[in-house]
Amino acid sequence: MARVVVDGADLVVRLSLREKLAARRRRVRVPLTELRAVYVEPDWWRALRGLRGPGLWIPGRVCVGTRILPDGRDFAAVRAGTPVLCVELRRDAPYGRLAVSDPDPEQALDDLLPYVPTDRLE
């Protein structure tokens, strides 16, 4: 199962071997300065937006890979039936949102909250 961790000055989504193969990437890394908001979405399907892009999409089970939006991309590593950690990123980040079914989303949320700006300026 994917995990969200802070590694130095970056937020890193560490993927399991199966998720790496499905997403066609080893990990997702973005600078902590790109964080805009962080929250836990209890309904996994609400964390997904846009159209499916490269990755593995089994409706009602698992969504791993890139989601395509009119104004950019999201990255998702979501399992059905689990809460999802959602990380909203600034406009100049490689993704607009990271949606990850972290095994402990509340702990990951607590780890990331100190890096979220309070002024909400973009």
C-alpha positions in Angstrom: 0.0 0.0 0.0 1.3 3.5 -0.9 2.7 5.7 1.9 3.1 9.4 2.1 6.3 10.5 3.8 8.4 13.6 4.3 11.9 13.1 3.0 14.0 16.2 3.7 12.4 19.1 1.8 10.1 16.9 -0.3 6.8 15.0 0.1 7.3 11.5 -1.3 4.6 9.0 -2.2 6.2 5.6 -1.8 4.5 2.9 -3.9 4.4 -0.8 -3.4 5.9 -3.0 -6.1 2.5 -3.7 -7.7 1.6 0.0 -7.5 4.9 0.9 -9.2 4.1 -1.4 -12.0 0.5 -0.2 -12.3 1.4 3.5 -12.2 4.5 3.1 -14.4 6.6 5.1 -12.0 8.7 4.4 -8.9 7.5 7.2 -6.7 6.0 10.7 -6.8 8.1 13.5 -5.3 7.1 17.1 -4.9 8.7 19.9 -2.8 7.0 20.7 0.5 6.8 24.3 -0.6 4.2 23.3 -3.2 1.6 22.2 -0.5 -1.6 24.2 -0.4 -3.9 22.1 1.7 -4.1 18.6 3.2 -7.1 16.6 4.4 -8.5 13.1 4.8 -11.4 12.2 2.5 -13.5 9.4 4.1 -15.2 8.5 0.8 -12.5 7.1 -1.5 -14.4 7.9 -4.7 -14.7 11.6 -3.9 -10.9 11.9 -3.9 -10.8 11.0 -7.6 -11.4 13.7 -10.2 -10.9 14.0 -14.0 -10.5 11.2 -16.5 -8.3 8.2 -16.2 -4.8 8.5 -17.7 -1.8 6.1 -17.7 -2.2 3.6 -14.9 -4.4 0.8 -13.6 -8.1 1.5 -13.1 -10.4 -1.2 -11.8 -13.7 0.5 -11.1 -14.8 0.0 -7.5 -11.5 -1.6 -6.5 -8.3 0.3 -7.2 -7.1 3.4 -9.0 -3.4 3.9 -9.4 -1.8 6.4 -11.8 -2.4 9.8 -13.4 -5.8 11.5 -13.7 -6.2 14.0 -16.5 -8.0 17.3 -15.9 -8.7 20.2 -18.3 -6.1 22.3 -16.4 -3.5 19.7 -15.4 -3.1 16.3 -13.8 -3.6 14.5 -10.5 -1.9 11.5 -9.1 -3.9 8.8 -7.4 -3.0 5.6 -5.5 -6.5 4.8 -4.1 -8.0 1.6 -2.9 -11.8 1.3 -2.6 -13.3 1.3 0.9 -10.4 3.2 2.6 -10.1 6.8 3.6 -7.8 8.8 1.3 -5.2 11.4 2.2 -5.6 14.3 -0.3 -2.8 16.8 -0.8 -3.7 19.9 -2.8 -0.7 21.5 -4.5 0.0 24.9 -6.0 -0.7 25.6 -9.7 3.0 25.4 -10.7 3.4 21.9 -9.1 3.6 18.8 -11.4 0.2 17.7 -10.1 -2.9 19.5 -8.8 -3.8 16.8 -6.2 -2.2 13.7 -4.8 -4.8 11.2 -3.5 -3.3 8.3 -1.6 -4.8 5.5 0.5 -2.1 5.7 3.1 -2.4 2.9 5.8 -2.5 5.7 8.5 -3.9 8.8 6.8 -4.4 10.6 10.1 -0.7 10.3 11.0 0.3 11.4 7.5 -2.0 14.3 7.8 -0.4 15.3 11.2 3.1 15.0 9.6 2.2 17.3 6.7 0.1 20.0 8.4 3.1 21.9 9.7 4.2 22.4 6.0 0.8 23.8 4.8 0.9 27.6 4.6 -1.7 29.5 6.7 -1.9 32.5 4.4 -3.5 30.5 1.5 -1.8 32.6 -1.1 -0.8 31.0 -4.4 
